[in-house]
């Protein structure tokens, strides 16, 4: 891997400056790599998951990769323009000029997760390639079929000095994170992110972390319950809840809790009247995560929670070798239950009640800052209060997850849910170096301003002017 990094960096330095034509060409090739091989990528995704909806994969991994790449190709010329800045008085009047140029950083390392193993490679590559960088990608060991396919396909579209994929387990991941990249992007769990930061620290590599956390849904008293519950179920059961942005728990007015639970149950049954043979519903990624989710449900049940498994066809999941899991609604979840302590990452949804909206806000604020927050309701004052009194990576109002699809909105977390952002122009900026440039006029400014010893009246005149 170090040899590959050295080759990429040497090729990068030899190419400088990276033309807009080459950036557009690489983005076009990235689009082609995904679009030309969409069927094979969907097959690989399904094989890795044990079953994954083809339509879902087309939406969340194929189309959601092509869109950002094409968006970057369309807008890269505008993003790459230098920005003029005002030179400090009186230097601007004397002919001084200041501006910012956006340079590529060099070689960017991407450590991708397993839940969207195509999109969470290709979407960041939109910003990486638009900025003029080369890239090395470490794929997840939990999706080996997708990883092997990327290693097969990439050489058909890119030289290894432009884009390369490496695969392997934790030891490979650790060695990858220790490489002296010019920037490193990690998408994954908060616990692993701590190790990534330690590994990158020795080389002072700038790191962008896209993590997760317990993203809350706040249902206001003015919310349309049928609409809210239907949209929450869509987001919670998409990819079987294995989404960093999935609604993790709901906060609902105490008098509406019964209606919310009923709405969730109806919506899940309508979307998935059966699960085991349903091609639209995705399986849990592996046996370990499947067992973990069931253990957490049993932990909640043993500590007094009411567990509602939405199983409209009365299917026998225990007798099946499938890892499909129905939506489990947890009523009466308390803080001593694991489902209220850890990010769930599966089709398990705690529902908690509140009396006053400030109680819901306090519930959100006493936990780590989440990657996303979702609010449903038509009360403008209440909506504003929730927005003003909470802090999260991003927000979707009257739905869930959709802010991630807005390519010109920066996507990222805050604190334990991540640091830094990408998507659209924000991605271009993240993977670029904003280089400050100042050009001095022909006048001897230092002499005129008394900045050159011996100091005297001109010096103090400059000091008084700067101090006002």
Buried (B, 14 or more C-beta within 10 A) or exposed (E): BEEBBEBBBEBBEEBEEBEEEBBBEBBBBBBBBBBEBBEBBBBBBBBBBBBBBBEBBBBBBBBBBBBBBBBBBEBBEEBBEEEEBEBEEEBBEBEBBBBBBBBBBBBBBBBBBBBBBBBBBBBBBBBBBBBBBBBBBBBBBBBBBBBBBBBEBBEEBBEBBBBBBBBBEEEBBBBBBBBBBBBBBBBBBBEBBEBBBEBBEEEEBBBBBBBBBBBBBBBBBEBBBEBBBBBBBBBBBBBBBBBBBBBBBBBBBEEBBEBBBEBBBBBBBEBBEBBBEBEEBBBBBBEEBBEBBBEBBEBBBEBEBEBBBBBBBEBEBEEEEBBBBBBBBBBBBBEEBBBBEBBBBBBBBBBBBBEEBEBBBEBBEEBBBBBBBBBBBEBEEBBEBBBEBBBBBBBBBBBBBBBBBEBEBBBBBBBBBBBBBBBBBBBBBBBBBEEEEEEBBEEEBEEEBBBEEEEEEBBEEBEEEEEE
